[in-house]
């Protein structure tokens, strides 16, 4: 049977992929990074899950290169809660 696993490089995803391969299934893994499985019945697709170009190619692609993700900064409000109005 053919199986698709999203998040195949995670701890659970990679163990599931290996188990399915051991049981004789053909597995396609989809994740942002590789998981090191090298078997004839395993096909790995690297890219974001919503990346239509990667999914439609049906073959591995380079993972997206990006800078550090943006961090939300918290700033103190200009007027304190409970302070008297001017």
Residue, then its C-alpha position, 0 to 999 in steps of 0.5 A: x500500500x502507498x502511504x504519505x506521512x507529513x512531518x516525516x522527520x519528526x520523532x513520531x513521523x520517522x518511526x512510523x515511516x520505518x515501521x511502515x517500510x518494515x511492513x512492506x509499504x511504499x512511503x512518501x515522507x513530506x517535511x522541511x528537513x530530511x530524516x535519513x531514511x534510505x530505502x528503495x520504497x521510501x520517497x522524500x519530499x522536502x519543502x513546506x506542506x503548503x508549497x504547491x510547487x514541491x508537491x506537484x513536482x513529486x520529487x525532492x526539493x531544497x528546503x526553504x532558506x529563511x532568516x530567523x523567524x520574526x519575534x513579536x516584541x511586547x511594549x509597555x503601553x504609553x499610559x499605565x492602567x489605573x493612572x488618573x487622566x490628565 
